[in-house]
Amino acid sequence: FETAVCAAIYLEGGDCHRLSRDRSVLRLMVHGVREGFQALRALGYPLRPFSLRVLFNWMPRSVTASYWGRFFSTPMGDYVFGRHARSAAVETQALAIDCRTLLDKSGIEAPALLQLYRAIDHFVSTGGKAGGRA
């Protein structure tokens, strides 16, 4: 969850308000989280908290993307996620490396999540520049 959210913020140059208006990146983030949760389930890990499980696995993707779009448009969105993402890019990259290992072990195909992880790598390698939409 955290790596996908940070990656989506990085795709928008660290700007949560800009992310709130980019439906394609919000949908990519939602899809990536779903893939990550699927990998965790395949490995036998419980999905917690329950509220995120409901939001990402049971709600329609469009509803989940709209929810996050509204959240990222608020000052709280930047306070909760944006500031952390911008100040912890190297740590987020290290976490993404660990998550890639779990993905490999799970055998789950996760193209959206891997695209988000490339965005993290790009953000770190360019010192915080937007992009990485490979």
N, C-alpha and C positions, 0 to 999 in steps of 0.2 A: 504494500500500500504506500508506504513512505517513499520508496524509490520511484514509483510511478508518478506520484504527485509532484515530487521535486523535479523529475524529468520534464513533466508538462510545464512547470514554471520555467525551467531552463529553456525550453523551446520558444518561450516568449520573452527571452532575455532577462528573466528574473522578475518579470512584471505580472503580478497576480491580476491586476485590473485588465490588462491586455488578454491574459488567459481567459478571463471571464467572458470575453466576447468571441473567442475562437472555438466554435463548436466542434471543428474537426479535431483539434488537440484535446478538447474535453472528452470527446468520444474515444480517442486513442487511449487516453488515461484510463477511462472506465474499462475499456477492453483489456488493457494491460493488467489492471488489478484483477479482473476476472480470471485471466490466464494464470496469474501468480497464485490466486486462491485455488485454482484447479490443481496446480502443481503441489501445493501444500496438502490438499486432500489426498492426492495420489501417494504422497509420502506418509500419510497417516497422521498429519498434524491437525489439531483442532483449529478451527477458524474463530478467532476472537478479536474484538468484541462482537457480540451478536448483532449490534446495530449496523456494523459495517458489512457483515455477512448478508443481512437483509437488503441493505442498500445496493450492494454490488451484485449479489447473486439472485435475488428474488424480484427486484424491481426492474421494469423495462429500462434498457440502456439509456433511452432518451430522457426518462425521468431522472435517472441518476446524474446524467450529464447536466441537465438543467439545474438540479439541486446544487451541484458543485459550481456551476457558472454563477448562480446567485451568491453563493458563499464567497467565491473569489472576488466578487465585485465590491465587497464590503471591506472596511478597514480591518475587521477581525480576520478576514481571510489572509491579508498580508501579515498581520501580527502573528497569527498562528502558524502559517506555512511559509509565506514569502521570506520573512526575515531569517528563519531557520535555513531554508533552501539556499539563500544567497550566502550565508556565512558558513555553511557546512558542505560545500560542494565536494571537497576531497573525501570527507567522511561518507557522503552519500555514494560516491563512486566505489569506495571500499565495501559498503553494504551491498551495492549492486553486483560486485564481483562475487560475494558470498551467495547472493540470490541466483546468479548464473550457475553456480555449482549445484545448488538445489534443483534448478530447472533441469540440468543435465541428468541428475540422479532420478528425477521424476519421469523422464521420458516424454513429458508433455511438450507439444509444439506451442511456442509462444511468440509468434512474430511481432505482435504489438509491443509486448514487454521488451523484447530484444531491440526494437526500434527506439523505445524510450531509453534503454540502457546506452545505446549509441549516442543519444542526445546528452546524457550525463557525461560520457567520455568527451564529447565535443566541447561542452560547456567548461569542463575542467581544463582541457588542453588549450583552449583559447582564452583562458582567464575571464570567463563570464560573458562571452559573446553569444547572442542568440543563434539558433540554427541547429544543425545536427539532425535534419529531417530525412536522413538517408533511408 
